[in-house]
């Protein structure tokens, strides 16, 4: 009796092994998307198509985790009216488990971000920021999050680049070291029992590869649809654990498999172009409702283009641009100043217009979605030149500080170090004088030092002629309407040395 009993016990134990292994196995399915500031993102795909992807994935897998990478509360025509509230409303319908906070979430400054965060039915994560007024995180954001799905705990952190403070002229946001912030928050998450750690970011960080090699984080999610435009576009990691989306209107469905006690995770990634999916009808109706509210107002015809016009990102951030010239000319015309300056980052339409196109209020609002107002300065020539040097300091990175000017002409050598690139500069066809005081029309954003234009803060503001300082978009509309026909032409205001290939 004894030996048969031992045999049965051994046999029963052997049969239990596969069941124990299965019990220890985990599978996690995530849907990740980011950088969708336009609710109708033609031709790349919309939130209505993202809703379809979520619906399909949720039907196929239990407990799907939806992580939204942010970068979407601006810029857009609608966000200029409601500061991104419509994006939060649509995301509430899509039900993300969490949203990362990226730079664009601060397009309308800290208080507006906090309002959007409290409107959201989901947490917003920012792991490396501090509000000096409170010593805590910016109001409305959390530093880390644990999401429990399929019997597993998913820890999520998100970091932002410190350039957000300069680019968006923030006063109450201090960015701490992102690498240290991730290490600290991951330590907390692991003490709280996190089985898998996900890092979301919209920027390049050199420390990320090391975090993956050390198994500090298991998965990195990043989206940058403008990645290929810059000269500094080397992506250091080819790891499967680093999901990096560079095509607009693209989401990722990610499957992660692991067993308890196993540091290695098996990851498979399937990217999906949203424009290949059918629209979700209820979400499409929600989007159309927003469109219909302002279509009548924005349908007003302003002027006819006699030329083509290019407002794509690379064109407005690397060289003289016809629309940039029109804006700066309109500012100078409205203020009767010696010169005018606007940054390429203010132009956001990313479109190509054909000759004969009738520009509407919607077109101008789309191109100039930020509600910036005109500011007139009295400024010394040396400070004006320093401001222009700042505007030309990051041409290779295709940043928004690139200057579009009126009343100014300059010869520029991009082979020279930043800060020493302007070789010849005139104001109204006369060489600039360091000590002479000039009048300059610009935006309130640049006048306050935004996008690195600290030199403009050395100027003295002159009250604008109108009782209420108008929006730059309204000034452009007024000037265009008066002219009826406009030509978006280059006129040799910014000449590269050598000039071949740059000012064509």
Protein Blocks (a to p, Z undefined) as FASTA:
>chain_A
ZZmmmmmmmmmmmmmmmmmmmmmpccddddddehilbfblcfkbpfklmmmmmmmmmmmp
ghiacddeejmlbccfklmmnnommmmmmmmmnopabdcddfklmmnojklmmmmmmmpc
cdcddfbbccfknopacehiafbdcddeehiacdddddddfklmmmnopakbccddfklm
mmmmmmmmmmnopabdcdddfbdcfklmmmmmnomafbdcdddfklmmpmblccfbfcfk
lccdfbghiacdddddddehiabdcdddddddfklpccdfklmmmmmmmmmmmmmmmmpc
fbdcfbdcdfbfklmmmbccfklmmmmmmmmmmnopabdcddfklpcnlpaddehiacdf
klmmmmmmbccdcddddddfklmmmmmmmmmmmmmnopakbccdehiacdddfkbcehil
bfbdceehiacdfklccdddddfklmnopghiamlmmpccdddfbfbdcdfklmmmmmmm
mnopacdddehlaccddfehklZZ
